[in-house]
């Protein structure tokens, strides 16, 4: 066989393996359907449960990336805390070793070419006849399995020839081990698949192209190579995605360094373990066992470190919404002194009011519900924190004066809630059909008066209630003018009745939002909550 033919076999085998791996993963994900999400959504009870969920789902769909994306999605949606999510990711790392076992115990042990062709044919038939159904997804997975095995068979043929022509770095010297690590890392980065790197390494070791210890170093390099992919994927991603990528990097780097330091002893110990387990003595099986053990060592290393890592990650990669959504003044240490607790609560309620004002001002300028989503999330988070703090404060012994002050603060926060709710209502009712000059002028005047009143609400001295009342009256006059203009336009057919109704509901919601926010400021200004 010529060198060109051999290289063609390597390229073709690798291509078939990657294509099969992709089809198999896609098919398994579609076939698993909601089961994947149900398993991950329940991964909150214990570390072991989260770890097992990540391992199980990765083994089911043969894609740690799919598990990572799903886990990040659950964290972003508030369905999964960051701590359990990290254990799902660590379990996914262990689950990736399943690919090695498939290659070692099936792909390299049997003459799978005939079986592979049958799987491709059956899978293609199921996919064609069951498109859009679960059977079609299973067909895609079966065809993927077949292509994967065909790729392994081609790689075996190629490496059997290459073993007599070239030799990869052998030995245990520092430079040699570094070269072996580099090979594994480079393969993963270039192919964007540690599974493909693992398959090549197992096949090369089975064909005598590289020794067992050298192949183990390549496996470590391949695992470390996944950190490059994770770091690239984290660029411009959400804070939770960057935290997940950082956890992945920490896990693989720490595990890689420890496994590298223990490599000679690990190889010896795993040889003895293989005999006890009754596994065959071929290099591929020992490497699959090494890969699984290597990731389990990572889990053991992370066990005492995970909580501190979670806290460290939560303080990093923070988005504006996360920082603003965290209460700044509510501290359980002040609950024992109700006066101090009420001071802290006043400041936090004021912060929540500022967010409600911002939502209303954005709704006035035409922002839609999507634009208000971040501020709405911030407000809800602060509102929940305030509610929980009040529940704890109520259990303390308070004087009548303190109880009255707490009641005032609750009323003020209710005004803020109403203002935020009305801003959301207005944002969901965009104005349309206001091309008429009179309508446009009236709308502009109302928006300007309402916005100016909210600006003055935050800037005016607490004692200047006269100015605040004048602002509110100006907004009310603008509202009445715009309402009259809308009704007139609807009556003489200058404006469609549906557009008129929508516009009236919108300006009514905005007016109520401004009124509620002025009530909260007036309540604070009167000194009942200060």
C-alpha angles and dihedrals in degrees: 000000000000124000091250091053091048093050089047089054091051092048093044094045092049091047093051091047093052093044091048092046091052094048092045092051094047092048094047092048092052093044092049089050114159091359090080091055094043092053094047095043089058094050095103105090103081141347091255092052092051091045092050091047092054092046094047097047093045090050089048098050099024091226125105088182091062090050092048092051092048092048092050089049091054091049091049090050092050092243095114129035119230093248097059090039090060090054090050087055092048089050089051089056090055090045092058089069087073089080090060091053092050090052095043100042100035114011097049100030103056137040092255099170094099092043090046093054090049091050092050091050095045092044093050091050092050091047093051095046097039104040111158092016134092092256089059090053091050088050090054090051093049092049088049091052090051094050090046092055092045089053091051091050091053091047090051091054092048096047092047087062095040092052090071094044108041139021127210120222109298131190138051103265118128094251093046093049089047090053091049090050090049092053092054093044093048093048092053094046094047096045096033088222128098088189091062090047089050092050092050091048093050092047092047092049091047089051093051095249093126136015125252097255092044091050089050089055089051089052090053089050091050091053091049088049090065088067090066090055090047093050092049091049090051094061107111092355128134118281091254091051090052090049090051091049090050091050089050091051093048092048095049097040094047092045092045094052094047093045091049092052091049096038101116092045093044092054091051094046093047091051089058091044090052090056092049090050091049095237122154116267097236119126095243093059092047090050092050088051089047092051092052093045091046091057093043088055087055090055091051091048092050095047096087093032102048098087093051090044090052092052091046092050092048089059091052133070092020120178122216091251092054093050093046093044092059114090110247101193108029108103124163089216090075095051090091089064107052094195092057091042091054091049090053091046091051092055093047093048088051089053090051089051091054090056091049090050090051091051091051094048090051091048089051090057092052103267114162129224092268091055091051094047096094093049091044090054090050092050094048091049092051091044091053092048090050092049093051092047091051090051090055092043092053090062090063123086109260134183121239090256092053091046091052090049091050090051089053092051091050090052091049092050089049088056089052091050091051091048092051091046092051091048088055091049091051093047090056091056108063117192117250136177098025094135090123109106095226093050092047092050093048091048091049092050093050093048092047093050094046093047093047090052091054092047090051090046090067099034104041119094113259091244095054096088091146092067092047090051090050090051091051092049091051090051090048091052090049090050093052092048092050092045091052091047092051093049091048092049091050092048095053095040096250087122129036112248092236090053090047093052091047092049092048092051090048097051090042090055092047092048091051091048091054092046093051092049091050090051090055092050092047090051091053092044093054088064097241093122101031 
